[in-house]
Amino acid sequence: MKNYLEINDDVYFICQRIKEIDKSYHILYNLSRHCYEVHSFEQKDSYCFSVPFQELDERTLQFAYRTRRENQDKIIKEIEKNNENLYKKQLKEQVNMLKEAIYVSERHYNPCL
């Protein structure tokens, strides 16, 4: 892996602490993409995920735990609930826009309102 730099130590000991989540995890820095990645020794394609933050900190551990395969059903439910909430919000906004358009239209034709 010539475009990677293996990270063994960091200020918050994330490299050591991530092994508590999965002993096969290790952290690499992708030199071409300029980001941290978590890889696993137990997978044929070792890539697990890119760290969505500029630095290694507690959020990295939380993200690693949250995105584990065991949490897949929970994540899917969260996505579905979020999509449902977005749909309801958009529907409510559209109804409000229609009400306003009707109100403006009625005022235009009947200035006494």
Secondary structure, DSSP 8 states (H G I E B T S, - for coil): -TTEEEE---TT-HHHHGGGT-TTEEEEEETTTTEEEEEETTSSS-EEEE-SSSS-SHHHHHHHHHTSGGGHHHHHHHHHHHHHHHHHHHHHHHHHHHHHHHHHHHHHH-TT-
